[in-house]
Amino acid sequence: MSQTRTPSGELLGWLWRGYLRHHIGLLAVAVLFMLIEGSMAGAVAYMMEPMFDLVFVAGNTSALGWVSFAFLAIFWIRGVAGMTQKVLLTRISQNTAAHLRMDLLKRLVRQDTAFHQTHPPGFLIQRVQIDVNSVNDVWRSIITGAGRDAISLIFLLGIAINVDWKWTAVVLIGVPLLLLPVGVAQRYVRKKASQARDLGAALATRLDEAFHGIVPIKLNRLEDYQAQRFGDHTRTFVRAEIRAATGTASITAMVDIMAGIGIMGVLLYGGSEIISGEKTVGQFMSFFTAIGVAFDPMRRLASVSGTWQVAAAALERLKELMDAPIKVRSPAEPAPPPQGMPGIGLEEVALSYGDAPVLRGLSFTAEPGKTTALVGASGAGKSTVFNVLTRLVDPQSGSVRIGGVEVRDLAMPDLRGLFSVVSQEALLFDETLRENILLGRTDVTDAQLQKVLDAAHVSDFLPKLPEGLETLVGPRGSALSGGQRQRVVIARALLRDTPILLLDEATSALDAQSEQVVQSALDKLSGGRTTLVIAHRLSTIRNADKIVVMDRGRVVDEGSHDELLARGGIYADLYRLQFQDGKTVVDPVGAAALAARMPADSTRAPSLLRRLGQRLFG
């Protein structure tokens, strides 16, 4: 995040224009009741003079009734006005926070993969939840507390000036002395609050990593290590929070010191006038009540100035996220999506992440309605091809076409409506099995749903679930096995019924039995579609219409399985090295051909085989 501080006025203007102005009607009514509540503090101070001079000193019994009734009316009006304005302002603040949170999420989910690689989930969760809550809590305290206190202070100082402006000047003599130290304290609070926000995001990231990686943490005995890392971050976070709170508290303390000086001064100066008879006891009590009550809102207003710095630190980061440009957008005038069964073509596509090139002039085609497999080592750029096709990221140069239409010319919903994706990471939500397949669709009949359940082999394990389709699958589908999760994702893809299917290592993490079932479902899913497959197990793609061999972001060979075997080369060698059909016997012809090319030093052969395997399969 940027370290440049955004001025408070700019932050308030952004919050007002984006959110608060939509509630201007309710805000005006709330301010009216706030004005009424704040004025009642001045009314209490004003009534002190007749209470002491007419009732207690003069003994006027007729004044006792109306003075008592006046106090009753003041507190009734104050109670009703206070309740009304708090309810209205709470409604405004909660709605503002909800809209800010929703807008922020909408913005973040539209960012490209490069953005999310540099902004971890814990960091973004901290912003959407904690920072928005911080802004909401502080903003609510400002508009409910500071607004009321400011109005009360104005009325109370008006009563005090009405009694004696000289006394008021003596009381407030220390105010100018506070300006410089309060300004220094505010800058300190803003700095420490900003550090605390960043440390809070780091804590959220640590928690996200710990909970999502709980299994490898346990298997590698990393419980103490993770706890220590979290503890170190927590202690640093606590220190930053304490320092920010210390800065805020120091502002209130300065007001108390100033108040003590002022009260001492007015007692020394005004007390002599009371003794000499120049002022009445009632006047002094009215003044003293006004000033005494005024110091409470003054202290709270001083505290709000420090509290605002905490909110400003959070609001500054929210504004930066909202202002972050979305690099991958739909075109202003999108082209119509391709009809029928589209083919796929990449020509001289180049893509780099920073200074690291991933695709280097990549070119190949995938014929309509046929299956094209991508084979290559980890880091060869296979998954990046999928990202480029779906515009999760845009290449720096080259052409990517679907059905002859450049993907940049398609509206984003039209483009991604062409694809169904099944990957090795079967993403399921902590919802029911039904919702994970339908994903909010309401136009699916029971017959259509049953058809995809049967085709994806979900019906095979459905009777074993306690509540059938209404069973909760748990966080990330943890209540289901790997094979079951894959079948659910396949059912989801079948229901989408898109013309293009992308399969990314869809069976690599499954056991042999689950792989056979899932592969059967995938065969049904790919029928009649343009299919791109990423696979390390070459046995799963031997029937592909075309196999594209990639290395370091380039195409180094392509053809059918038989053509590549007949040509020899890397693909043929590695195919023969792999176990076939679950057997541990290597094809003797391939082994002999490979052995003939091995060096005479047999001790180097295993390492060469390993390096050759790593080159193609990672």
NORTALIN-V608485 format. One record per helix or strand of 2 or more residues. SS is the DSSP state (~ for helix, > for strand). FROM is the first residue (numbers start at 1). LEN is the number of residues. If there is no record, write none. Layout:
BEGIN
{{SS FROM LEN} {SS FROM LEN}}
END
This chain:
BEGIN
{{~ 8 11} {~ 20 38} {~ 61 49} {~ 113 6} {~ 121 43} {~ 165 7} {~ 175 38} {~ 214 6} {~ 223 54} {~ 281 43} {> 344 10} {> 356 11} {> 371 6} {~ 382 8} {> 397 6} {> 405 2} {~ 407 3} {~ 412 5} {> 419 5} {~ 433 6} {~ 446 10} {~ 459 4} {~ 468 3} {~ 475 3} {~ 482 15} {> 500 5} {~ 512 15} {> 530 5} {~ 538 4} {> 546 6} {> 554 6} {~ 561 7} {~ 570 8} {~ 588 9} {~ 602 16}}
END
